[in-house]
């Protein structure tokens, strides 16, 4: 078990984590109190969305289908055969 001290940082009180914890600077953490014990836990960063808008510029002929171009072929599906074949 490692020990450390709280210190003043601006208008806040801060804590340094010993190097043995291998905490990376800038890692988002959640701080909460559970039954009188302070818990500092890393927060899973939200998944970043990938911006694919640059693909439109790379493929000049690419365009979304117009409503009248969206044709769905009606057909009968044999569900019993599908279940038997997995």
N, C-alpha and C positions, 0 to 999 in steps of 0.2 A: 504494500500500500504506500502510495506517495502522498506527501503533504505539501501544501503551498499556502500562501497568504493572499487575502483579498487586498486590493489596492485601489486608490482613487484614480479615476480616469475621467477628467472633465467633471461633469455633474453626476457621473455614475460610479458605481463600485464594480470593479472587474476582478477576474481571477485568471492567473496564468496556469496553463496546463503543462505539467512537466514533459520533457522531450520523450520520456518513455511511453507516453500515450500516442505518439506519432500523429498528432492532430495537425492538419494542414491549415495554414493561415487562410482566412476567407471562407472556411467551411461553414455553411449555415447550421445553426444549432437551435434546439428548443430548450428553454429553461423553464422548469416548473417545480412546484413544491408538492411533495407527496408525504403526508403525515409528518411534517416537520423536517423532511430531508430534501435538500436541493438536488435536482436531477438535471444534468446537462446531457442531452442526447443529440446526435447528428440528425438532420432533417434530410429526407430523400428529396433531391431537387426535382422540380416538375419536368416532365419530358418536354423537350423543345420541339416545336413544330418546324418542319423543313419547308422552306419557301421554294416552291417549284415554279414560280412565275418566270424565272429565267429560261425555263425550257421553251416557252412560247417564242422567245427571241431566237433560240438556237434552231428551231424548226419552223421556218416561215410558212410552210403549207399546212401546218397543224392547226386545226380549229375544232371547236366543239360541234357535235351534231346539232342540227336544227330540229325542231319538234317534228316536222314532216319527214325527216330522214330516219327517225327512230321507228323502225319496223320490227315488230315482234311477231314471229311466226307462230300461229296457233297450232298446237299438236296435242294429241292424246298421249298420256304417259301411263304405262303399265306399271303401277306401283308394286304389285305382287312380284313381278319379275325383278324389279329393282331390289326388293327386300331379300329375295332368294340369292341374288348375286353379291350382296354385301354392299 
